[in-house]
């Protein structure tokens, strides 16, 4: 009987931990997760703006935004985003080399374990 109680308790605790795990898609809805910048001129940095809406019932805080490489710089809404309100993330790509590009940006929300990946794409022309 004691073993059954311990097993039952362990299963309940395990389920409770899994049930509390939120994902970025549970708290934020992006208008678009990929922004196509089209054709851009070599040597001209270009900026993409991502708009996200807080779809949770609590304030949403963007903890960190990390570009995938040194050729991309980012900025983001620093103040808490109220439920139903929007925030912005910008990604500026230094278009130094001709050719296609696909640059990812990682977005970390406070209280969410896994970051969300968004991206900018386009073609740098001479």
Sine and cosine of phi, psi and omega as CSV:
sin_phi,cos_phi,sin_psi,cos_psi,sin_omega,cos_omega
0.00,0.00,-0.68,0.73,-0.02,-1.00
-0.90,0.44,-0.64,0.77,0.01,-1.00
-0.90,0.43,-0.64,0.77,0.03,-1.00
-0.90,0.45,-0.66,0.75,0.02,-1.00
-0.89,0.47,-0.70,0.71,0.00,-1.00
-0.90,0.44,-0.70,0.72,0.03,-1.00
-0.89,0.47,-0.71,0.71,0.01,-1.00
-0.87,0.49,-0.70,0.71,0.02,-1.00
-0.89,0.46,-0.68,0.73,0.01,-1.00
-0.89,0.46,-0.66,0.75,0.02,-1.00
-0.91,0.42,-0.69,0.73,0.02,-1.00
-0.88,0.47,-0.70,0.71,0.00,-1.00
-0.90,0.43,-0.68,0.73,0.03,-1.00
-0.87,0.50,-0.69,0.73,0.03,-1.00
-0.91,0.40,-0.61,0.79,0.00,-1.00
-0.91,0.42,-0.65,0.76,0.01,-1.00
-0.91,0.42,-0.70,0.71,0.01,-1.00
-0.91,0.42,-0.65,0.76,-0.04,-1.00
-0.91,0.41,-0.43,0.90,-0.04,-1.00
-1.00,0.05,-0.09,1.00,-0.03,-1.00
-0.97,0.24,0.90,-0.44,0.03,-1.00
-0.99,-0.16,0.46,-0.89,0.08,-1.00
-0.92,-0.40,0.31,-0.95,0.00,-1.00
-0.84,0.55,-0.60,0.80,-0.01,-1.00
-0.93,0.37,-0.25,0.97,0.04,-1.00
-0.99,0.15,-0.31,0.95,-0.10,-1.00
-0.86,-0.50,-0.35,0.94,-0.06,-1.00
-0.67,-0.74,0.66,-0.75,0.06,-1.00
-0.88,-0.48,0.89,-0.46,0.03,-1.00
-1.00,0.08,0.66,-0.76,0.09,-1.00
-0.87,0.49,-0.61,0.79,0.10,-1.00
-0.44,-0.90,0.69,-0.72,0.02,-1.00
-1.00,0.01,-0.19,0.98,0.07,-1.00
-0.74,-0.68,0.76,-0.65,0.07,-1.00
-0.92,-0.39,0.84,-0.54,0.04,-1.00
-1.00,-0.06,0.92,-0.39,-0.02,-1.00
-1.00,0.08,-0.04,1.00,0.04,-1.00
0.93,0.38,-0.57,-0.82,0.02,-1.00
-1.00,0.08,0.78,-0.62,0.03,-1.00
-0.80,-0.59,0.46,-0.89,-0.04,-1.00
-0.99,0.10,0.71,-0.70,0.03,-1.00
-0.84,0.54,0.69,-0.72,0.02,-1.00
1.00,0.01,-0.08,1.00,0.02,-1.00
-0.93,-0.35,0.93,-0.36,0.08,-1.00
-0.87,0.49,0.62,-0.79,0.00,-1.00
-0.82,-0.58,0.56,-0.83,-0.08,-1.00
-0.87,-0.50,0.73,-0.68,0.13,-0.99
-0.95,-0.30,0.62,-0.79,0.05,-1.00
-0.89,-0.45,0.80,-0.60,0.06,-1.00
-0.96,-0.28,0.75,-0.66,0.06,-1.00
-0.95,-0.31,0.74,-0.68,0.03,-1.00
-0.79,-0.61,0.51,-0.86,0.02,-1.00
-0.91,-0.43,0.71,-0.70,0.08,-1.00
-0.97,0.26,0.93,-0.38,0.00,-1.00
-0.98,-0.21,0.17,0.99,0.03,-1.00
-1.00,-0.08,-0.02,-1.00,0.01,-1.00
-0.99,-0.15,0.04,1.00,-0.02,-1.00
-0.84,-0.55,0.28,-0.96,0.09,-1.00
-0.85,0.52,0.62,-0.79,0.01,-1.00
-0.94,-0.34,0.77,-0.64,-0.01,-1.00
-0.87,-0.50,0.82,-0.57,0.12,-0.99
-0.99,0.16,0.91,-0.41,-0.07,-1.00
-0.98,0.18,-0.64,0.77,-0.06,-1.00
-0.29,-0.96,0.53,-0.85,0.11,-0.99
-0.78,-0.63,0.84,-0.55,-0.10,-1.00
-0.82,-0.58,0.91,-0.41,0.09,-1.00
-0.92,0.40,0.45,-0.90,-0.03,-1.00
-0.97,0.24,-0.23,0.97,0.00,-1.00
-0.47,-0.88,0.19,-0.98,-0.02,-1.00
-0.96,0.29,-0.17,0.99,-0.01,-1.00
-1.00,0.09,-0.04,1.00,-0.03,-1.00
-0.82,-0.57,0.73,-0.68,0.06,-1.00
-0.92,-0.40,0.48,-0.88,-0.03,-1.00
-0.71,-0.71,0.32,-0.95,0.12,-0.99
-0.53,-0.85,0.29,-0.96,-0.06,-1.00
-0.34,-0.94,0.26,-0.97,0.07,-1.00
-0.89,0.46,0.86,-0.51,-0.06,-1.00
-1.00,0.00,-0.50,0.87,-0.03,-1.00
-0.99,0.14,0.39,-0.92,0.02,-1.00
-0.85,0.53,0.63,-0.78,0.02,-1.00
-0.99,-0.15,0.88,-0.48,-0.04,-1.00
-0.93,0.36,0.43,-0.90,0.05,-1.00
-0.81,0.59,0.74,-0.67,0.00,-1.00
0.99,0.12,-0.16,0.99,-0.02,-1.00
-1.00,-0.10,0.18,-0.98,-0.06,-1.00
-0.92,-0.40,0.40,-0.92,0.11,-0.99
-0.74,-0.67,0.13,-0.99,-0.04,-1.00
-0.74,-0.67,0.53,-0.85,0.15,-0.99
-0.78,-0.63,0.74,-0.68,0.08,-1.00
-0.91,-0.42,0.55,-0.83,0.07,-1.00
-0.74,-0.67,0.87,-0.49,-0.01,-1.00
-0.95,-0.32,0.86,-0.51,-0.03,-1.00
-0.98,-0.20,0.76,-0.65,0.06,-1.00
-1.00,0.10,0.98,-0.20,-0.09,-1.00
-0.98,0.22,0.95,0.31,-0.10,-1.00
-1.00,-0.01,-0.41,0.91,-0.06,-1.00
-0.85,-0.53,0.66,-0.75,0.01,-1.00
-0.93,0.36,0.51,-0.86,0.06,-1.00
0.84,-0.54,0.02,-1.00,0.02,-1.00
-0.94,0.34,0.53,-0.85,0.12,-0.99
-0.69,-0.73,0.50,-0.87,0.07,-1.00
-0.57,-0.82,0.98,-0.21,-0.09,-1.00
-0.92,-0.38,0.77,-0.64,0.00,-1.00
-0.99,-0.16,0.45,-0.90,0.04,-1.00
-0.72,-0.69,0.77,-0.64,-0.02,-1.00
-0.99,-0.15,0.78,-0.63,-0.03,-1.00
-0.91,-0.41,0.85,-0.52,0.00,-1.00
-0.95,-0.33,0.85,-0.52,0.06,-1.00
-0.99,-0.14,0.61,-0.79,0.03,-1.00
-0.89,0.46,0.75,-0.66,0.03,-1.00
1.00,0.07,-0.03,1.00,0.02,-1.00
-0.92,-0.40,0.82,-0.58,-0.11,-0.99
-0.93,0.36,-0.78,0.62,-0.09,-1.00
-1.00,-0.03,0.74,-0.67,0.03,-1.00
-0.95,0.30,0.33,-0.95,0.05,-1.00
-0.98,-0.20,0.67,-0.74,0.02,-1.00
-0.97,-0.26,0.77,-0.64,0.10,-0.99
-0.83,-0.56,0.27,-0.96,-0.07,-1.00
-0.52,-0.85,0.37,-0.93,0.13,-0.99
-0.87,-0.49,0.63,-0.78,-0.02,-1.00
-0.71,-0.70,0.31,-0.95,0.05,-1.00
0.22,-0.97,-0.18,-0.98,0.01,-1.00
-0.73,-0.68,0.81,-0.59,0.04,-1.00
-1.00,-0.02,0.82,-0.57,0.01,-1.00
-0.96,-0.26,0.49,-0.87,0.04,-1.00
-0.89,0.46,0.00,0.00,0.00,0.00
